[in-house]
Amino acid sequence: MRCPACGSIEDKVLETRTTANGTAMRRRRECLNCGFRFTSYERIEDKPITVIKKNGDIQPFDISKIERSLRVCTDKRNITQEQIDNLVQDIEESIRIQSGAKHEISSTAIGEEILRHLYKIDSVAYVRFASVYRQFNNLEQFIQEIENLAKQAK
């Protein structure tokens, strides 16, 4: 591992731990040349997931799109950054499981997975996301979705 301070490739590993979710190894290293300490991570290289859009187009899965959408629909709600980060991780894990060995998933399945997770967190954020995802174009669709939420809450 190349030292970020001096560029030397001679180092020793001081400590090795798995990350909290078990998907990576965290290693604390010390450069034998200059003594600088730094952290490196090892992750499993995974085949990327492809998303099949409604119109048939195929594109690579991008978790940052989901994170942006979640930030928009949770804006000005009482939801912490940690909750959003956990939500993104949970959704990504569910998508990886659903994509299976083919590493493919439909955009519809992704949208439904996001809704499923948002439902547990915040009903207003759920309706905000649903209105864009399901392309609400009139007031009746909002009312119907809110009535469905109210029935499920009982």
C-alpha positions as CSV (number, residue, x, y, z in Angstrom):
1,M,0.0,0.0,0.0
2,R,1.5,3.4,-1.0
3,C,1.9,5.9,1.8
4,P,-0.2,9.0,1.2
5,A,2.4,11.2,2.9
6,C,5.7,10.1,1.3
7,G,4.8,7.6,-1.4
8,S,6.8,4.7,0.0
9,I,5.3,1.2,-0.5
10,E,6.8,-0.2,2.7
11,D,4.3,-0.3,5.5
12,K,3.1,-2.6,8.3
13,V,-0.5,-3.4,9.4
14,L,-1.1,-2.3,13.0
15,E,-4.7,-3.4,13.3
16,T,-7.4,-5.2,11.2
17,R,-11.1,-5.0,11.9
18,T,-14.3,-5.8,9.9
19,T,-16.7,-2.9,9.4
20,A,-19.9,-2.8,11.3
21,N,-22.0,-4.2,8.4
22,G,-19.3,-6.9,7.7
23,T,-18.8,-5.8,4.0
24,A,-15.2,-4.6,4.3
25,M,-12.0,-5.0,6.2
26,R,-10.5,-1.9,7.8
27,R,-6.7,-1.9,8.2
28,R,-4.7,0.7,10.2
29,R,-1.2,0.9,8.6
30,E,2.0,2.7,9.4
31,C,4.6,3.7,6.8
32,L,8.0,2.2,7.6
33,N,9.7,5.1,5.9
34,C,8.1,8.2,7.5
35,G,6.0,6.7,10.3
36,F,2.7,8.2,8.9
37,R,-0.4,6.3,10.0
38,F,-3.3,5.8,7.6
39,T,-6.3,3.6,7.1
40,S,-7.1,1.3,4.1
41,Y,-10.2,-0.7,3.3
42,E,-10.7,-4.0,1.5
43,R,-14.0,-4.7,-0.2
44,I,-15.3,-7.6,-2.2
45,E,-15.4,-6.6,-5.9
46,D,-18.9,-7.3,-6.9
47,K,-20.4,-7.5,-10.3
48,P,-22.4,-4.3,-10.9
49,I,-26.2,-4.4,-10.9
50,T,-28.0,-3.3,-14.0
51,V,-31.3,-1.6,-13.9
52,I,-34.0,-2.3,-16.5
53,K,-36.0,0.8,-17.0
54,K,-39.8,0.9,-17.9
55,N,-39.0,1.7,-21.5
56,G,-36.6,-1.2,-21.8
57,D,-33.4,0.8,-21.5
58,I,-30.6,-0.7,-19.4
59,Q,-28.3,1.4,-17.2
60,P,-25.9,0.7,-14.3
61,F,-27.4,0.8,-10.8
62,D,-26.5,4.1,-9.0
63,I,-27.2,4.3,-5.3
64,S,-26.6,8.1,-5.4
65,K,-29.8,8.6,-7.4
66,I,-31.8,6.9,-4.6
67,E,-30.0,8.9,-2.0
68,R,-30.8,12.2,-3.8
69,S,-34.5,11.1,-4.1
70,L,-34.6,10.3,-0.4
71,R,-33.1,13.7,0.5
72,V,-35.7,15.5,-1.6
73,C,-38.7,13.6,-0.2
74,T,-37.5,13.8,3.4
75,D,-36.5,17.5,3.2
76,K,-37.8,19.5,6.2
77,R,-39.0,16.4,7.9
78,N,-37.8,15.3,11.3
79,I,-35.4,12.7,9.8
80,T,-31.8,12.7,10.8
81,Q,-28.8,12.2,8.4
82,E,-28.1,8.9,10.2
83,Q,-31.6,7.7,9.4
84,I,-31.2,8.6,5.8
85,D,-27.8,6.8,5.6
86,N,-29.3,3.7,7.2
87,L,-32.2,3.8,4.9
88,V,-29.9,4.0,1.9
89,Q,-27.9,1.1,3.1
90,D,-31.0,-1.0,3.8
91,I,-32.5,-0.2,0.4
92,E,-29.2,-1.0,-1.4
93,E,-28.9,-4.4,0.5
94,S,-32.5,-5.3,-0.4
95,I,-31.8,-4.4,-4.1
96,R,-28.7,-6.5,-4.1
97,I,-30.6,-9.5,-2.7
98,Q,-33.5,-9.0,-5.2
99,S,-31.2,-8.7,-8.2
100,G,-29.9,-12.2,-7.5
101,A,-27.3,-14.0,-9.5
102,K,-28.3,-12.2,-12.7
103,H,-27.4,-8.8,-11.1
104,E,-30.5,-7.3,-12.8
105,I,-33.4,-5.5,-11.4
106,S,-36.3,-3.5,-12.8
107,S,-36.7,0.2,-11.9
108,T,-40.2,-0.7,-10.8
109,A,-38.9,-3.1,-8.2
110,I,-36.5,-0.4,-7.0
111,G,-39.3,2.2,-6.6
112,E,-41.4,-0.3,-4.7
113,E,-38.5,-1.2,-2.4
114,I,-37.9,2.5,-1.7
115,L,-41.6,3.0,-0.9
116,R,-41.6,-0.1,1.4
117,H,-38.7,1.4,3.4
118,L,-40.1,4.9,3.5
119,Y,-43.5,3.7,4.8
120,K,-41.7,2.5,8.0
121,I,-40.0,5.8,8.5
122,D,-42.3,8.7,7.6
123,S,-45.7,8.8,5.9
124,V,-45.3,12.3,4.5
125,A,-42.0,11.4,2.8
126,Y,-43.7,8.2,1.5
127,V,-46.5,10.3,-0.1
128,R,-43.9,12.7,-1.5
129,F,-41.9,9.9,-3.1
130,A,-45.0,8.1,-4.3
131,S,-46.4,11.2,-6.0
132,V,-43.3,11.4,-8.2
133,Y,-42.6,7.7,-8.6
134,R,-46.3,6.9,-9.5
135,Q,-46.6,10.1,-11.5
136,F,-49.6,11.6,-9.7
137,N,-51.3,14.1,-12.0
138,N,-54.4,15.1,-10.0
139,L,-55.6,15.6,-6.5
140,E,-57.7,12.4,-6.4
141,Q,-54.5,10.3,-6.7
142,F,-53.0,12.0,-3.6
143,I,-56.2,11.5,-1.7
144,Q,-56.4,7.9,-2.6
145,E,-52.8,7.2,-1.5
146,I,-53.4,9.0,1.8
147,E,-56.6,7.1,2.4
148,N,-54.7,3.8,1.7
149,L,-52.1,4.9,4.3
150,A,-54.8,5.7,6.8
151,K,-56.4,2.2,6.3
152,Q,-53.0,0.5,6.8
153,A,-52.3,2.5,9.9
154,K,-55.4,1.2,11.6
